[in-house]
Amino acid sequence: MGEAGSSIRVLHVDDDLQYAETTAAFLERERAAFDIETATSASEGLARIESATFDCIVSDYEMPGESGIDFLESVREAYPELPFILYTGRGSEAVAGDAISAGVTDYLQKTSDTSHYALLANRIANAVQQYRSQQALEESTDRLSLFIDQSPLGFVEYDPDFEIVRVNDTLTEIFGYTEDELLGETWEVFVSPDSYDDVDAVTSALSEASGGYHSVDENVRKDGERIMVEWHNRLVTDDTGDVVTVFSHCKDVTERIERERNLAQLRDFFAEAEELGDLGAWEFDETGVSTWTEGTRRIHEVDDEFNPTVEDGLSFYHPEDRDRVADAVDAALEEGDPYDVQARLITATGDCRWVRSRGKRVKDAEHRTVRGFIQDITEQKERERRLRVQNERLESFASVVSHDLQGPLTVAQGHLELARQEVTDDRLDSIDSAHQRMQTLIDDILTLARDGREATTTEPVDLHTAATACWQTVETENATLETDTDSVVVADPRRLRRLLENLFRNSVAHGSLPTTGQDEGVEHSSTTSQSDAVVEHGDGVTVTVGDIEDASGFYVADDGPGVPEDERDVVFEAGYSTASDGTGFGLAIVADIAAVHGWDVSVTDSESGGARFEITGIVEGG
């Protein structure tokens, strides 16, 4: 496994060697970081995986001997998490279902053109990035858990009065006391009388230290043996600065080599603790007692006065997920089964968040105890949802556009051209107009599929310059553009131009007299008679691009008839149009482009009573 940003090694398995080599060439051209190897059968692919390390597997479905699904199942037995993309010329729900059941990472159908190679490159890069991030998180979380529970470091937790409330087994071994003998005691139980003054100084200094306090003291075991112990202590405070608890780690450093190793482990621990700041730790036992760290309380949005039981903790989970989490908790307590679940959490303030909770039973505890971590993964789940929606859109549109629509249209256009060479008939012009409308519909469907992907190439864009340039590409008749903006927005330039062009066409078509070719993006109306509204407002519509007052985004407004309030919830839906020559995709494309940037789009009245489209949630740059 390489570091993030390093070379991505891909194994492409396809029985057609020429196609595999062509695919490798296109992929390496798309991404310089790609290092593609090919194999012509599943057995050869398995042999390659056993002898070398790969970041992603791309496999055909139909191959002699073992199919792509068989190959996937073999890979999953040895590499459960390794990204695996089924890349096949055969697309069906059955194949997709089998692939998902076998644990495929992604599923992509081959097409006859070369544009899908860029899509495949994106899918590979996204899968590897997610895999590497997940692996890094799991490795860090495992190291942190092992450090606290199983490492040779002693661990003790104090309350704000510096009375001991929790210790680990290593600490009891270092000092020879049982846990019961230590609970409720102070530091004095460990410390040599000769070092009492030093400990008092450490206690005072710790109260003022912001990053923890380190000391080496002479300590005394229960049997009277004097040892030198190195301590690293840290205060945990709430938002108001009040002390919640004190954590201390220690090790017998009588021997110099052990002291050096302990220092390195302590540095690693606190560095990882900072990096994993979005995690919360917790533990509970069979008596129902539960302990939450500050991070866990923050995720649940509860204050430090909240002392949860196990049942309290389960009550935060969404009703549809609660039983599943409860079963995992019971299995961990009763059977010792570790668990790793993702579920929805309803916070104390009513927010619904996705969390990942990992837990395992602590060995040799007085009571059966489970300890683990909780992490807010809401953003990850939203990314997964968007990716799922995007994939569904691409899958449904690809076959329709590439075969069911484009093919017959091409044939019809060819026959029309032949007919024009033989006869002259005005009805042929009507057929040609119908063909043009069909082509516009196809282009819009493809745009929805293409612009539904994540906007991966963003840069600062001057909104005034972009709007002025887009206006030149739109047939505006006698319309006028006014720009009242000095914003610089971070966006994909091509998609931003498409968004502005569609909004401009929409305003011009509904605020001016109809013009030839203005069928793209014409979605809104304002009266029961669309044609009457267009004629009434006629020539001279003014379109304005300006900044929203609270600096959250920009708007595109016109002085046309506007959008009726009861239609504003549906104008962005694909296929919705009140214009006889509209495709119904113009504003849907606007909404999709906004969505992939993380923006929101809405429509309201302009100052003159026309339509005002507001794009908000924009990151400004410059």
Order of alpha helices (4+ residues) and beta strands (2+ residues): beta-alpha-beta-alpha-beta-alpha-beta-alpha-beta-alpha-beta-beta-alpha-alpha-alpha-beta-beta-beta-alpha-beta-beta-alpha-alpha-alpha-beta-beta-beta-alpha-alpha-alpha-beta-alpha-beta-beta-alpha-alpha-beta-beta-alpha-beta-beta
